[in-house]
Amino acid sequence: MTERGYELVVRGEIGDRFAPLFDGMRLERVSGSTVVSGVVRDQAHLHAVLERVQELGLELVSLNPTSADHRPERSP
């Protein structure tokens, strides 16, 4: 598996303070849910992100691959 964009939707609106826990992925709150999006490096990274969702006790609503050019904005 090579780098690929993913979008995870979790129930509830989580704050930006959780962003560092998702390894540079972007958090966007939308109508009672949070969309976590960004590039996943490989299968192990995807599993780590999913484990983080579970560790935080969040309910995963959906997991969707996105286009390869769907990358989060990075701080300089």
C-alpha positions as CSV (number, residue, x, y, z in Angstrom):
1,M,0.0,0.0,0.0
2,T,1.4,3.4,-0.9
3,E,0.3,6.8,0.4
4,R,-3.4,7.4,0.0
5,G,-5.9,9.9,1.3
6,Y,-8.5,8.9,3.8
7,E,-11.5,10.5,5.4
8,L,-12.7,9.1,8.7
9,V,-16.0,10.3,10.2
10,V,-16.5,10.0,13.9
11,R,-19.7,10.8,15.9
12,G,-19.3,14.0,18.0
13,E,-17.4,17.2,17.5
14,I,-13.9,16.8,18.9
15,G,-11.7,19.9,19.5
16,D,-8.5,20.9,17.8
17,R,-6.6,19.9,20.8
18,F,-7.0,16.3,19.6
19,A,-5.4,17.1,16.2
20,P,-1.8,16.2,17.3
21,L,-3.1,12.7,18.2
22,F,-3.9,12.1,14.5
23,D,-0.4,12.6,13.1
24,G,-1.0,15.8,11.1
25,M,-4.4,14.9,9.8
26,R,-7.0,17.7,9.5
27,L,-10.1,17.8,11.8
28,E,-13.3,19.4,10.5
29,R,-16.5,19.5,12.6
30,V,-19.7,19.1,10.6
31,S,-23.2,18.8,12.1
32,G,-22.4,16.8,15.2
33,S,-19.6,14.8,13.6
34,T,-15.9,15.3,13.1
35,V,-14.2,14.5,9.8
36,V,-10.6,13.4,10.2
37,S,-8.8,13.6,6.8
38,G,-5.4,13.3,5.4
39,V,-2.7,11.1,3.9
40,V,-2.1,7.6,5.3
41,R,1.4,6.3,4.6
42,D,0.7,2.6,4.6
43,Q,-1.5,-0.1,6.2
44,A,0.3,0.1,9.6
45,H,-0.4,3.9,9.7
46,L,-4.1,3.3,8.8
47,H,-4.4,0.8,11.7
48,A,-2.7,3.2,14.1
49,V,-5.2,5.9,13.2
50,L,-8.1,3.5,13.7
51,E,-6.6,2.4,17.0
52,R,-6.4,6.0,18.1
53,V,-10.2,6.4,17.4
54,Q,-10.8,3.3,19.6
55,E,-8.5,4.5,22.4
56,L,-10.3,7.8,22.6
57,G,-13.7,6.0,22.8
58,L,-14.9,7.6,19.6
59,E,-17.6,6.0,17.4
60,L,-16.4,5.5,13.9
61,V,-19.2,6.3,11.5
62,S,-17.4,5.8,8.2
63,L,-13.9,5.3,6.6
64,N,-13.5,6.3,3.0
65,P,-10.5,6.5,0.7
66,T,-10.2,9.9,-1.1
67,S,-8.3,11.0,-4.2
68,A,-4.5,10.8,-4.0
69,D,-4.2,14.6,-4.1
70,H,-6.4,15.0,-1.0
71,R,-3.7,16.1,1.5
72,P,-4.1,18.1,4.7
73,E,-2.6,21.6,4.9
74,R,0.7,21.5,6.9
75,S,2.1,24.2,9.1
76,P,5.5,25.5,8.0
